Amino acid sequence: MQAVLEDLTKDQLVSDREKFKVGDGVKVHTRVREGDKERIQVFAGIVICRKGSGIQETFTVRRISYGEGVERVFPVHSPNIEKVEVDRESVTMRARMYYLRDRIGKRATKVKEKRLFEAANK
């Protein structure tokens, strides 16, 4: 059954999507339809998790807007996503960045990185 689903959905997978990982700062350009008009809206933030595989794969982007944390979940292979730009790369210590939800202010955008952690311990 799984093989049949993979065969049906393999032509819908987007292969030219830029490679990004958890902890990266990204700008997600999405198509928004308002009536008969269409425009591009940008959602910028930090990728805090990637879940799923194949056509069901999603990623969550978190940002601070007017002092309030805002998260949005995007399907990786959605036709409504124009592009994903990577602003800032980081090498994280975890696969999920849920600890950022508890942080307030400027600390909410700081990702605990391996390079910084290893440099501090030397």
Number of C-alpha atoms within 10 A of each C-alpha: 5 6 7 8 11 12 9 9 12 12 10 12 15 13 10 8 14 10 9 18 19 23 27 21 24 22 20 20 18 19 16 13 11 8 6 5 7 10 10 13 14 15 15 19 25 28 24 25 19 20 12 11 9 14 18 13 14 17 18 20 24 25 22 17 9 7 10 10 16 13 17 12 13 17 17 23 18 16 13 15 19 14 16 19 16 18 12 13 14 16 15 19 15 15 12 16 19 12 12 19 14 9 13 13 11 9 10 17 17 12 21 17 14 14 12 12 12 9 8 8 6 5
